[in-house]
Amino acid sequence: MKQWWERKKSKTRKRRKKQEDYTIGDFILDILVWIPEFIIFPFRILYWLFRGLGRWIGDIFDAI
């Protein structure tokens, strides 16, 4: 039973080591995910900025 347990532990340790490697596929997937974010992010910031300013100006005129 002890030999079986030792073999099982060594297999899971090898599996964990293999899963921690950062591969080319992981890198390409990260790039494909981040490219749209870099393109959309500035437009999103401008949208929220103008929306916030519009509400702020609207609130000023509502108070008058």
C-alpha positions, 0 to 999 in steps of 0.5 A: 500500500505504501508503494502505491501511495508513493507512486500516486504522490509522485504522479500528482507532483509531476502533473502539478509541475506541468500545469504551472508552465506558461506556454506559448498557447497561454501567451497567445490567448492572453494577447488575444484577450487583451487586444480588444481591451486596449482598443475599447478601454479609451472609448469606455473612459470617454463615455463614462466621463461625458456621461458623468459630466452630463449628469453633473451639468443636468443636476446644476440646471435642475437645481436652478 
